[in-house]
Amino acid sequence: MLYNALAKRLILFIVICCAFYQMALAQKQTQIRIIDALKQLETAHSVSFSYNPKLLENLWVDPMSDFENLKSSLDELSKAAPLRFDNPGSEFYSIIPIRSNVSFEVLDRQTGEAIPVVFAKVGLKDYAYLYPTPVKFELRNAFVTDSIELSSRFYSAQKMTVEDLIESNNQVWLEPDTLYLENVTVMSYTISGINANIEQQSMEIDMSDLGLIAGETDGDILQVLKTIPGIKSPTGKAGALMMRGSTYDQNLMYFDNIPLYHTGHYFGTISPYNQAVVDKVDVHRGSLPAKWSGKVGGLIDIQTKSEIPEKVKGGALANTIYAGGYINSPIVKDKVSLFVSARTNYPEYSSAKMEAYSELNLQGSRVGSIQTGKDNNLDRFDVRFNDLNGKLIYKPNGKNEVTSTLLRISDDFGFTILTPDEDLKETGDSKLFNWGMTTQWTSSLTDQWNTSLSHTYSVFELSQVSVSEQSGNEISNKNAKNSISDNRVSLDMDYKVSEKTDFNFGYSFAQQNVIFDETEVETGMTKDKHTDDEGLTHSAYMSAKRHLGQKFILEGGMHMDHFSVTSELFLDPRFMISCFLTKSFYLKSSAGRSRQYLFRSFLNDFDDFRLGNQFWNLADSNHGVQTGKQYMIGGLFDKSGWLFDLELYIKDTDGLERQVDPRTLETGSLRTIGMDLLLKKRFQAFDLWGSYTLSHAETDFSEIQDAYFDQTHVLNLMLLIPRDRWNLSLAWGLMSGMPVEIPTPRGPGPDQPTTIDTPYDDRFPIQHQLDLSATYQFSKPEAAWKGVVGLSFINLYNKENLINIFQNGVKPDNPYRYGIGFSPNLQLSISW
């Protein structure tokens, strides 16, 4: 009896389901695709419709009642679907999709509670933060056929169309997914595209989704990094980045595994690679993951694009500093593609921003306007730079990928100074050349095993020639050259034991050859200096990551180095822990130690124009290996549009070297203690955030004193206002003055003062400046190409920010270095 009753109910349920299905199918069969209706109208009335087929292919309408009347038919279609028909000519119609804003709720399917943080992916675009109203979220400029994917941390993503969303009574129910804590990310940490990875305790920069930063419109990668708390450039140069007290040469920087040993174009004012080729950038301000070593500071890992497009993509960009372009072309469909990009400056043209860069770079030098003065004539001034990047991508199947990346960077700078009677002539030429090539194979051997094998070879050369002539006779000739050849192989393996346990291990071998040549001829006397050092580093690492319950992610590892020059073996532990107290509140901590075998002398100045300050040394019996230790603890809160992030850190670096005089090296240490704070509020119409760093950096050589770059307080405020095709970004920075460091003046004559007369005692005055950027997309949103024009201003009100006193070749009447002045820039970019 019970069995018969259950059988009858089951049969009745199946019959009802079939009936509903047949009714839905019958309704669908009575409708026609709107694209088919348009084709019928084109044939019947000899007209032509222009539209995006992908946007309309899933739109269905009832058959038209008055097919013979074109106007009535178009009116019916406009009522049935959100479309507008524009008729610029008698036979041609443009179909414009009518977009609207859609408000909806996102709820927890188990508890029914509202979810406070939601991200949306519309079509092929990247995930973007949705701005909450008091009770709902809003999807702006949506069309009914748009595909969307809604997600939130600790929930499974849900895919649908805008039409599905509207038909579901504007409610979306997400299923909790608490077992999967990997890659928990805070989107739009500062600006769009800069995301905080909670698990890795790193910053991930997605260049395809990068928002507008104040003062720049070209997405200069190194300028973008300065928006992250704890990363600063005291002089304003893009390449002179400091991470929590670590100078540039103490930070790892890779471009597709190619190491970079310089600050960038034109003495560090411009990033040395085209941002159009970059896919993402991983940034670690604190302790390094177990895989990385070789520097005692942070990590900037730049990874280029590896997509194989369906058709040729490209773009061009021009501003008042440089012009460039790129092209990404498929060679074999879905298998092989080639990406090529190039940039160059305008050697014969100097814009207002280029002049501001020159003033920033050359102040205090023989070429600078302050030092040259009215007595000498700058007869030649030549600035040239360019970069070239290429990448070949081969994907034989879904589990294997082979790529080969080429990077070439070149900089040339030269000048000639003449006395008024042209009796004394001084020329100087400096060159920077850097090229590298990486070939890499990555493979998913199984669902659990992933591997990567790569080989990288790179060459870096920095040279300078200075010649002085009097009455046509050479009186001095100085040549200096520093080069680094870097040859390395690395193997990385990842084994995923389970959803909660992951192992990473690998091995790398690096061969570094550092050469220094110097020749000086003066008054018939010749001095030569030559060093040729080679270091071999064998490295191995292993790390394990474990999810403990639903609250903790623990990662511990060990990095081992054997350095051939000193025959030393180093074991350096790394540790990270993340604690998820709630779905909006996290705690984090990390600690680690690392080594540095290739370094520059520690200076008391920001002088990048003096190439001797940029020469590299390899550790040996006279130059010890540097050791760095880092510790961090912090917490992050992200809910309902509010973001609060706090990190406290200590960083110690031992084994620094400072040149006291030509024959004496002094060994010392650097300690930085600090706090980085970010507070951000996301509004419907704009984003407002502020960052604050409280820190103290001190050196200990012969005595303990404040580091020359120490700034106790650094405050940044930024306002971002997107308006349809307009974007506006405004930033104001307020920074403490840096320590007063009095050098010993060098100058001719018995009356040369022994001290510099300065009104500043302990610290220079407070610094502040206002930066602004605005862009306008002049192409239509639905167009197959994109055109953007941008205008930017650095130091809008031209504040003279005093940085420090020149430490070399200073004239007592003009001893001060200043930050960058007012710098306008105009840019045009087109992509397709």
MARDOPA-338818 format. One record per residue (C-alpha): residue in three letters; x, y, z. Coordinates in steps of 0.5 Angstrom, whole numbers, padded with zeros to 4 digits, always signed. Layout:
// MARDOPA-338818
ALAXYZ;...
//
This chain:
// MARDOPA-338818
MET+0000+0000+0000;LEU+0005+0005+0002;TYR+0010+0003-0004;ASN+0004+0004-0009;ALA+0002+0011-0006;LEU+0009+0013-0006;ALA+0009+0011-0014;LYS+0003+0015-0015;ARG+0006+0021-0012;LEU+0012+0020-0016;ILE+0009+0019-0023;LEU+0004+0025-0021;PHE+0011+0029-0020;ILE+0014+0027-0027;VAL+0008+0029-0030;ILE+0007+0036-0028;CYS+0014+0037-0029;CYS+0014+0035-0036;ALA+0007+0039-0037;PHE+0011+0045-0035;TYR+0017+0044-0039;GLN+0012+0043-0045;MET+0009+0049-0044;ALA+0016+0053-0043;LEU+0018+0050-0050;ALA+0012+0051-0053;GLN+0012+0059-0051;LYS+0019+0059-0053;GLN+0017+0056-0060;THR+0012+0061-0061;GLN+0018+0067-0060;ILE+0023+0068-0065;ARG+0030+0071-0064;ILE+0031+0078-0065;ILE+0037+0077-0070;ASP+0032+0073-0074;ALA+0027+0079-0074;LEU+0032+0084-0076;LYS+0034+0080-0082;GLN+0027+0079-0084;LEU+0026+0087-0084;GLU+0032+0088-0087;THR+0030+0083-0093;ALA+0023+0086-0093;HIS+0025+0093-0093;SER+0032+0094-0096;VAL+0035+0097-0090;SER+0041+0095-0086;PHE+0042+0094-0078;SER+0048+0095-0075;TYR+0049+0092-0068;ASN+0053+0087-0063;PRO+0051+0080-0065;LYS+0054+0078-0058;LEU+0049+0082-0054;LEU+0043+0081-0058;GLU+0044+0073-0059;ASN+0040+0071-0053;LEU+0034+0076-0054;TRP+0027+0073-0056;VAL+0021+0077-0058;ASP+0014+0075-0060;PRO+0012+0075-0068;MET+0011+0082-0070;SER+0003+0083-0071;ASP+0005+0089-0077;PHE+0011+0086-0081;GLU+0010+0090-0087;ASN+0010+0097-0083;LEU+0017+0098-0081;LYS+0016+0104-0076;SER+0011+0099-0073;SER+0015+0093-0073;LEU+0021+0097-0070;ASP+0016+0100-0064;GLU+0014+0093-0062;LEU+0021+0091-0062;SER+0023+0097-0057;LYS+0017+0095-0053;ALA+0019+0088-0053;ALA+0027+0089-0051;PRO+0031+0095-0048;LEU+0033+0097-0055;ARG+0033+0104-0059;PHE+0034+0105-0066;ASP+0037+0111-0069;ASN+0037+0112-0076;PRO+0042+0117-0079;GLY+0041+0115-0086;SER+0035+0113-0090;GLU+0037+0106-0091;PHE+0041+0105-0084;TYR+0040+0104-0077;SER+0044+0103-0071;ILE+0041+0099-0065;ILE+0043+0102-0059;PRO+0042+0098-0052;ILE+0039+0101-0047;ARG+0043+0100-0040;SER+0040+0101-0033;ASN+0042+0101-0026;VAL+0039+0094-0023;SER+0039+0094-0015;PHE+0039+0087-0011;GLU+0040+0084-0005;VAL+0045+0078-0004;LEU+0043+0073+0002;ASP+0046+0067+0005;ARG+0042+0061+0003;GLN+0043+0058+0010;THR+0042+0064+0015;GLY+0038+0069+0010;GLU+0043+0074+0013;ALA+0045+0080+0008;ILE+0052+0079+0005;PRO+0056+0086+0006;VAL+0062+0085+0001;VAL+0060+0083-0006;PHE+0064+0083-0012;ALA+0061+0082-0019;LYS+0064+0080-0026;VAL+0060+0082-0032;GLY+0062+0079-0038;LEU+0069+0078-0040;LYS+0071+0084-0035;ASP+0075+0083-0028;TYR+0072+0083-0021;ALA+0070+0089-0019;TYR+0067+0091-0012;LEU+0060+0093-0012;TYR+0058+0099-0008;PRO+0053+0098-0003;THR+0047+0102-0001;PRO+0043+0102+0005;VAL+0040+0095+0004;LYS+0042+0093-0003;PHE+0047+0093-0008;GLU+0047+0096-0015;LEU+0050+0094-0022;ARG+0051+0100-0026;ASN+0050+0100-0034;ALA+0047+0093-0034;PHE+0044+0090-0040;VAL+0039+0084-0040;THR+0043+0079-0044;ASP+0050+0081-0040;SER+0053+0075-0036;ILE+0055+0076-0029;GLU+0058+0072-0024;LEU+0057+0075-0016;SER+0062+0072-0011;SER+0064+0074-0004;ARG+0069+0071+0001;PHE+0067+0064+0004;TYR+0062+0063-0001;SER+0061+0060-0008;ALA+0060+0064-0014;GLN+0054+0064-0018;LYS+0053+0066-0025;MET+0047+0069-0029;THR+0044+0074-0033;VAL+0042+0081-0032;GLU+0035+0078-0034;ASP+0035+0072-0029;LEU+0037+0077-0024;ILE+0031+0081-0025;GLU+0026+0075-0026;SER+0029+0072-0019;ASN+0026+0078-0015;ASN+0032+0082-0015;GLN+0035+0077-0010;VAL+0041+0073-0010;TRP+0042+0067-0005;LEU+0050+0065-0005;GLU+0052+0058-0002;PRO+0057+0058+0004;ASP+0064+0055+0002;THR+0067+0056+0009;LEU+0072+0050+0007;TYR+0076+0054+0002;LEU+0080+0059+0005;GLU+0085+0060-0001;ASN+0086+0066-0004;VAL+0082+0070+0000;THR+0083+0077-0003;VAL+0081+0084-0001;MET+0079+0087-0008;SER+0081+0095-0009;TYR+0085+0095-0003;THR+0087+0103-0005;ILE+0085+0104-0012;SER+0082+0099-0017;GLY+0087+0093-0019;ILE+0091+0093-0013;ASN+0088+0087-0009;ALA+0091+0085-0002;ASN+0092+0077-0001;ILE+0090+0075+0006;GLU+0093+0068+0005;GLN+0100+0070+0002;GLN+0100+0077+0006;SER+0102+0080-0001;MET+0099+0086-0005;GLU+0097+0083-0012;ILE+0097+0089-0018;ASP+0092+0087-0024;MET+0094+0091-0029;SER+0088+0090-0033;ASP+0083+0093-0028;LEU+0088+0098-0026;GLY+0085+0105-0024;LEU+0087+0112-0024;ILE+0093+0114-0020;ALA+0094+0122-0018;GLY+0100+0125-0022;GLU+0100+0119-0027;THR+0095+0117-0033;ASP+0100+0112-0036;GLY+0100+0106-0031;ASP+0107+0107-0029;ILE+0108+0101-0025;LEU+0113+0104-0020;GLN+0109+0110-0019;VAL+0103+0105-0018;LEU+0107+0102-0012;LYS+0107+0108-0008;THR+0100+0108-0007;ILE+0101+0102-0002;PRO+0103+0104+0005;GLY+0110+0103+0007;ILE+0113+0104+0000;LYS+0115+0111-0001;SER+0120+0115-0006;PRO+0123+0121-0002;THR+0125+0124-0008;GLY+0119+0123-0012;LYS+0123+0118-0017;ALA+0119+0112-0019;GLY+0125+0108-0019;ALA+0128+0110-0012;LEU+0123+0106-0008;MET+0124+0104-0001;MET+0120+0099+0002;ARG+0119+0099+0010;GLY+0126+0102+0011;SER+0130+0098+0005;THR+0133+0102+0000;TYR+0132+0100-0008;ASP+0138+0096-0008;GLN+0136+0091-0002;ASN+0129+0090-0006;LEU+0128+0084-0011;MET+0125+0086-0017;TYR+0124+0081-0023;PHE+0121+0082-0030;ASP+0119+0075-0032;ASN+0125+0072-0028;ILE+0129+0077-0031;PRO+0133+0081-0025;LEU+0133+0088-0025;TYR+0139+0092-0023;HIS+0137+0099-0024;THR+0132+0104-0022;GLY+0129+0105-0029;HIS+0130+0110-0035;TYR+0133+0117-0034;PHE+0136+0116-0027;GLY+0130+0113-0024;THR+0124+0117-0026;ILE+0121+0113-0031;SER+0119+0105-0030;PRO+0124+0101-0035;TYR+0118+0097-0039;ASN+0112+0098-0042;GLN+0106+0097-0038;ALA+0102+0095-0043;VAL+0105+0088-0043;VAL+0104+0087-0036;ASP+0099+0082-0033;LYS+0100+0083-0026;VAL+0105+0085-0020;ASP+0106+0081-0014;VAL+0109+0085-0008;HIS+0111+0083-0001;ARG+0113+0089+0003;GLY+0115+0084+0009;SER+0118+0077+0010;LEU+0119+0074+0003;PRO+0116+0067+0002;ALA+0121+0061+0002;LYS+0122+0061-0005;TRP+0125+0067-0005;SER+0132+0070-0003;GLY+0138+0074-0005;LYS+0136+0081-0002;VAL+0134+0083+0005;GLY+0128+0087+0003;GLY+0122+0086+0000;LEU+0120+0083-0007;ILE+0117+0086-0013;ASP+0115+0080-0018;ILE+0113+0083-0025;GLN+0109+0078-0029;THR+0107+0079-0037;LYS+0101+0077-0041;SER+0101+0070-0043;GLU+0094+0070-0047;ILE+0093+0067-0054;PRO+0088+0072-0057;GLU+0083+0070-0062;LYS+0085+0076-0067;VAL+0090+0081-0067;LYS+0090+0086-0061;GLY+0094+0092-0060;GLY+0095+0099-0058;ALA+0099+0106-0058;LEU+0101+0111-0053;ALA+0104+0118-0053;ASN+0105+0123-0048;THR+0110+0129-0047;ILE+0115+0124-0045;TYR+0115+0118-0049;ALA+0111+0114-0055;GLY+0110+0107-0055;GLY+0106+0101-0058;TYR+0105+0094-0057;ILE+0101+0088-0061;ASN+0099+0081-0059;SER+0098+0077-0065;PRO+0096+0069-0066;ILE+0100+0065-0070;VAL+0097+0058-0069;LYS+0090+0059-0067;ASP+0089+0057-0059;LYS+0097+0055-0059;VAL+0102+0060-0061;SER+0102+0067-0060;LEU+0107+0073-0060;PHE+0107+0079-0056;VAL+0112+0085-0058;SER+0112+0092-0055;ALA+0117+0098-0055;ARG+0117+0105-0053;THR+0122+0111-0054;ASN+0123+0118-0052;TYR+0123+0124-0056;PRO+0131+0126-0056;GLU+0130+0133-0059;TYR+0124+0135-0055;SER+0124+0137-0048;SER+0117+0138-0045;ALA+0115+0141-0039;LYS+0115+0135-0035;MET+0122+0133-0038;GLU+0125+0139-0036;ALA+0122+0138-0029;TYR+0125+0131-0029;SER+0132+0134-0031;GLU+0132+0139-0026;LEU+0130+0134-0021;ASN+0136+0129-0023;LEU+0141+0134-0025;GLN+0141+0139-0019;GLY+0148+0139-0015;SER+0151+0136-0021;ARG+0156+0140-0026;VAL+0150+0140-0031;GLY+0145+0143-0027;SER+0142+0150-0027;ILE+0144+0151-0020;GLN+0152+0149-0021;THR+0153+0151-0028;GLY+0151+0158-0027;LYS+0152+0164-0032;ASP+0159+0163-0033;ASN+0159+0156-0037;ASN+0155+0154-0043;LEU+0152+0148-0044;ASP+0153+0146-0051;ARG+0150+0139-0051;PHE+0145+0136-0047;ASP+0143+0129-0050;VAL+0138+0124-0047;ARG+0135+0118-0050;PHE+0132+0112-0048;ASN+0128+0106-0050;ASP+0126+0099-0048;LEU+0123+0093-0052;ASN+0120+0087-0050;GLY+0118+0081-0054;LYS+0114+0074-0051;LEU+0113+0068-0055;ILE+0107+0064-0052;TYR+0106+0056-0054;LYS+0100+0052-0051;PRO+0100+0045-0054;ASN+0094+0043-0049;GLY+0091+0045-0043;LYS+0096+0043-0038;ASN+0103+0045-0041;GLU+0105+0052-0043;VAL+0112+0054-0046;THR+0114+0062-0046;SER+0120+0065-0048;THR+0121+0073-0046;LEU+0126+0078-0048;LEU+0127+0085-0045;ARG+0132+0090-0048;ILE+0133+0097-0044;SER+0138+0102-0046;ASP+0139+0109-0044;ASP+0144+0114-0046;PHE+0146+0121-0043;GLY+0151+0126-0045;PHE+0153+0133-0044;THR+0158+0138-0046;ILE+0160+0144-0042;LEU+0164+0150-0045;THR+0167+0156-0042;PRO+0165+0163-0045;ASP+0172+0163-0049;GLU+0171+0156-0050;ASP+0178+0155-0048;LEU+0176+0149-0043;LYS+0171+0144-0045;GLU+0168+0138-0041;THR+0164+0132-0044;GLY+0161+0127-0040;ASP+0157+0121-0043;SER+0154+0115-0039;LYS+0150+0109-0042;LEU+0146+0104-0039;PHE+0144+0097-0042;ASN+0140+0092-0040;TRP+0138+0086-0043;GLY+0135+0079-0041;MET+0132+0073-0044;THR+0127+0068-0040;THR+0125+0061-0042;GLN+0120+0057-0038;TRP+0116+0051-0038;THR+0110+0050-0033;SER+0106+0044-0033;SER+0100+0041-0029;LEU+0102+0034-0029;THR+0096+0032-0025;ASP+0091+0035-0021;GLN+0095+0035-0015;TRP+0102+0036-0018;ASN+0104+0043-0021;THR+0111+0044-0024;SER+0115+0050-0027;LEU+0122+0050-0030;SER+0126+0056-0032;HIS+0132+0059-0035;THR+0134+0066-0035;TYR+0140+0070-0038;SER+0141+0077-0037;VAL+0147+0082-0038;PHE+0147+0089-0034;GLU+0152+0094-0036;LEU+0153+0101-0033;SER+0159+0106-0036;GLN+0161+0113-0036;VAL+0166+0117-0039;SER+0169+0124-0037;VAL+0174+0128-0041;SER+0176+0135-0040;GLU+0180+0139-0045;GLN+0184+0146-0045;SER+0186+0149-0051;GLY+0184+0143-0055;ASN+0189+0139-0051;GLU+0186+0133-0047;ILE+0188+0134-0039;SER+0184+0128-0036;ASN+0180+0122-0039;LYS+0176+0118-0034;ASN+0173+0111-0036;ALA+0169+0107-0031;LYS+0164+0101-0033;ASN+0161+0096-0028;SER+0157+0090-0031;ILE+0153+0084-0028;SER+0152+0077-0032;ASP+0147+0073-0029;ASN+0145+0066-0031;ARG+0140+0062-0027;VAL+0136+0055-0027;SER+0130+0054-0023;LEU+0126+0048-0022;ASP+0119+0049-0017;MET+0114+0044-0015;ASP+0108+0044-0012;TYR+0104+0038-0009;LYS+0097+0039-0006;VAL+0096+0034-0001;SER+0088+0036+0000;GLU+0084+0042+0000;LYS+0087+0044+0007;THR+0095+0042+0006;ASP+0100+0044+0000;PHE+0107+0043+0000;ASN+0112+0047-0005;PHE+0119+0046-0006;GLY+0125+0047-0011;TYR+0132+0048-0013;SER+0135+0054-0016;PHE+0143+0055-0019;ALA+0145+0062-0020;GLN+0152+0064-0023;GLN+0153+0072-0022;ASN+0159+0075-0025;VAL+0161+0082-0023;ILE+0166+0086-0027;PHE+0169+0093-0025;ASP+0174+0097-0030;GLU+0176+0104-0028;THR+0182+0108-0032;GLU+0184+0115-0031;VAL+0189+0119-0035;GLU+0191+0126-0032;THR+0197+0130-0033;GLY+0200+0124-0037;MET+0199+0119-0031;THR+0195+0113-0032;LYS+0191+0109-0026;ASP+0188+0103-0027;LYS+0183+0099-0023;HIS+0180+0092-0025;THR+0176+0087-0021;ASP+0173+0081-0024;ASP+0169+0077-0019;GLU+0164+0070-0020;GLY+0159+0068-0015;LEU+0156+0061-0015;THR+0149+0060-0011;HIS+0146+0054-0010;SER+0139+0054-0007;ALA+0134+0050-0004;TYR+0127+0051-0001;MET+0121+0047+0002;SER+0115+0050+0005;ALA+0108+0047+0008;LYS+0101+0050+0008;ARG+0096+0048+0013;HIS+0089+0050+0014;LEU+0087+0049+0021;GLY+0080+0048+0022;GLN+0076+0054+0019;LYS+0080+0059+0022;PHE+0087+0059+0021;ILE+0092+0058+0015;LEU+0099+0057+0017;GLU+0105+0057+0013;GLY+0112+0055+0015;GLY+0118+0054+0011;MET+0126+0054+0010;HIS+0131+0057+0005;MET+0138+0054+0004;ASP+0143+0058+0000;HIS+0150+0055-0001;PHE+0155+0061-0003;SER+0161+0059-0007;VAL+0165+0065-0005;THR+0165+0065+0002;SER+0164+0057+0002;GLU+0158+0059+0007;LEU+0152+0055+0008;PHE+0146+0059+0010;LEU+0139+0056+0013;ASP+0133+0062+0013;PRO+0127+0060+0016;ARG+0120+0063+0014;PHE+0113+0063+0017;MET+0106+0066+0016;ILE+0100+0065+0020;SER+0093+0068+0018;CYS+0087+0068+0023;PHE+0080+0069+0020;LEU+0076+0071+0026;THR+0070+0073+0022;LYS+0068+0073+0015;SER+0070+0081+0015;PHE+0076+0081+0021;TYR+0083+0078+0020;LEU+0089+0077+0024;LYS+0096+0076+0021;SER+0103+0075+0022;SER+0110+0074+0019;ALA+0117+0073+0020;GLY+0123+0071+0016;ARG+0131+0072+0015;SER+0134+0073+0008;ARG+0141+0074+0005;GLN+0144+0079+0000;TYR+0150+0077-0004;LEU+0150+0083-0009;PHE+0150+0090-0006;ARG+0151+0097-0007;SER+0155+0101-0002;PHE+0150+0105+0003;LEU+0150+0112+0002;ASN+0148+0118+0006;ASP+0145+0121-0001;PHE+0140+0120-0006;ASP+0145+0122-0012;ASP+0143+0117-0017;PHE+0146+0122-0022;ARG+0153+0120-0020;LEU+0154+0113-0023;GLY+0159+0111-0018;ASN+0154+0111-0013;GLN+0150+0105-0017;PHE+0156+0101-0018;TRP+0155+0094-0015;ASN+0159+0089-0011;LEU+0159+0082-0010;ALA+0160+0079-0003;ASP+0167+0076-0001;SER+0172+0076+0004;ASN+0173+0084+0004;HIS+0165+0085+0003;GLY+0161+0081+0008;VAL+0154+0077+0006;GLN+0148+0082+0009;THR+0143+0079+0013;GLY+0136+0081+0014;LYS+0131+0080+0019;GLN+0123+0082+0019;TYR+0117+0081+0023;MET+0110+0083+0022;ILE+0104+0083+0026;GLY+0097+0086+0024;GLY+0090+0086+0023;LEU+0085+0088+0017;PHE+0077+0089+0017;ASP+0073+0090+0011;LYS+0065+0091+0012;SER+0060+0095+0008;GLY+0064+0099+0004;TRP+0069+0100+0010;LEU+0077+0098+0010;PHE+0081+0098+0016;ASP+0088+0095+0015;LEU+0094+0096+0021;GLU+0101+0093+0020;LEU+0107+0093+0026;TYR+0114+0091+0023;ILE+0121+0091+0025;LYS+0126+0090+0020;ASP+0134+0089+0022;THR+0139+0089+0017;ASP+0147+0087+0018;GLY+0153+0088+0014;LEU+0152+0094+0011;GLU+0158+0098+0008;ARG+0159+0105+0007;GLN+0165+0108+0004;VAL+0169+0113+0009;ASP+0174+0115+0004;PRO+0177+0112-0002;ARG+0181+0107+0002;THR+0176+0106+0008;LEU+0170+0102+0008;GLU+0166+0102+0015;THR+0161+0096+0017;GLY+0154+0098+0020;SER+0147+0096+0021;LEU+0140+0099+0019;ARG+0134+0098+0024;THR+0127+0100+0022;ILE+0121+0100+0027;GLY+0114+0102+0024;MET+0107+0102+0023;ASP+0103+0102+0017;LEU+0095+0104+0017;LEU+0090+0104+0011;LEU+0083+0107+0012;LYS+0078+0107+0006;LYS+0071+0108+0005;ARG+0068+0106-0001;PHE+0062+0111-0003;GLN+0057+0110-0009;ALA+0060+0116-0013;PHE+0067+0116-0010;ASP+0072+0112-0006;LEU+0076+0116-0001;TRP+0082+0113+0003;GLY+0088+0115+0007;SER+0094+0112+0009;TYR+0099+0113+0015;THR+0106+0111+0016;LEU+0109+0112+0023;SER+0117+0109+0023;HIS+0124+0111+0025;ALA+0130+0108+0021;GLU+0137+0109+0024;THR+0144+0107+0022;ASP+0149+0104+0027;PHE+0156+0105+0024;SER+0161+0108+0028;GLU+0155+0111+0032;ILE+0148+0111+0032;GLN+0144+0116+0028;ASP+0138+0117+0024;ALA+0138+0114+0017;TYR+0139+0120+0012;PHE+0132+0118+0009;ASP+0128+0117+0015;GLN+0121+0121+0015;THR+0117+0120+0022;HIS+0111+0121+0019;VAL+0108+0120+0012;LEU+0101+0121+0011;ASN+0097+0121+0004;LEU+0090+0122+0002;MET+0087+0120-0004;LEU+0080+0122-0007;LEU+0077+0118-0013;ILE+0071+0120-0017;PRO+0069+0116-0023;ARG+0063+0119-0028;ASP+0061+0114-0034;ARG+0067+0116-0038;TRP+0071+0121-0034;ASN+0075+0119-0028;LEU+0079+0124-0023;SER+0084+0122-0018;LEU+0086+0127-0013;ALA+0092+0126-0008;TRP+0095+0130-0002;GLY+0101+0128+0001;LEU+0104+0131+0008;MET+0111+0128+0010;SER+0116+0130+0016;GLY+0122+0133+0014;MET+0129+0128+0013;PRO+0135+0129+0018;VAL+0140+0134+0017;GLU+0146+0131+0014;ILE+0152+0136+0014;PRO+0158+0134+0009;THR+0165+0137+0009;PRO+0165+0142+0003;ARG+0169+0141-0003;GLY+0171+0147-0007;PRO+0177+0151-0009;GLY+0181+0157-0006;PRO+0183+0158+0001;ASP+0177+0162+0003;GLN+0173+0156+0002;PRO+0168+0155+0008;THR+0170+0149+0013;THR+0162+0148+0014;ILE+0156+0150+0011;ASP+0151+0155+0014;THR+0144+0153+0014;PRO+0138+0155+0019;TYR+0136+0148+0020;ASP+0138+0144+0026;ASP+0136+0137+0027;ARG+0130+0136+0021;PHE+0129+0140+0015;PRO+0122+0143+0014;ILE+0115+0139+0013;GLN+0114+0137+0006;HIS+0107+0137+0002;GLN+0105+0136-0005;LEU+0098+0136-0009;ASP+0098+0131-0015;LEU+0092+0131-0020;SER+0090+0126-0026;ALA+0084+0126-0030;THR+0082+0122-0036;TYR+0076+0121-0041;GLN+0074+0115-0046;PHE+0072+0119-0052;SER+0071+0112-0055;LYS+0064+0109-0054;PRO+0063+0104-0049;GLU+0060+0099-0054;ALA+0066+0100-0059;ALA+0071+0095-0061;TRP+0077+0100-0060;LYS+0078+0104-0054;GLY+0081+0111-0054;VAL+0083+0115-0048;VAL+0086+0122-0047;GLY+0089+0124-0040;LEU+0092+0130-0036;SER+0096+0130-0030;PHE+0100+0134-0026;ILE+0105+0133-0020;ASN+0106+0138-0015;LEU+0100+0142-0017;TYR+0102+0148-0013;ASN+0109+0147-0014;LYS+0111+0147-0007;GLU+0119+0147-0006;ASN+0120+0141-0002;LEU+0127+0141+0001;ILE+0130+0134+0001;ASN+0137+0134+0004;ILE+0144+0137+0003;PHE+0148+0135-0003;GLN+0154+0130+0000;ASN+0159+0131-0006;GLY+0162+0137-0010;VAL+0157+0142-0006;LYS+0157+0149-0007;PRO+0156+0152+0000;ASP+0152+0158-0003;ASN+0147+0153-0007;PRO+0147+0146-0002;TYR+0140+0144-0002;ARG+0137+0138-0006;TYR+0129+0139-0007;GLY+0124+0135-0009;ILE+0120+0135-0016;GLY+0117+0141-0018;PHE+0110+0142-0022;SER+0110+0137-0027;PRO+0104+0137-0033;ASN+0103+0131-0038;LEU+0098+0130-0043;GLN+0097+0123-0046;LEU+0093+0120-0051;SER+0092+0112-0052;ILE+0088+0108-0057;SER+0087+0100-0056;TRP+0083+0095-0060;
//
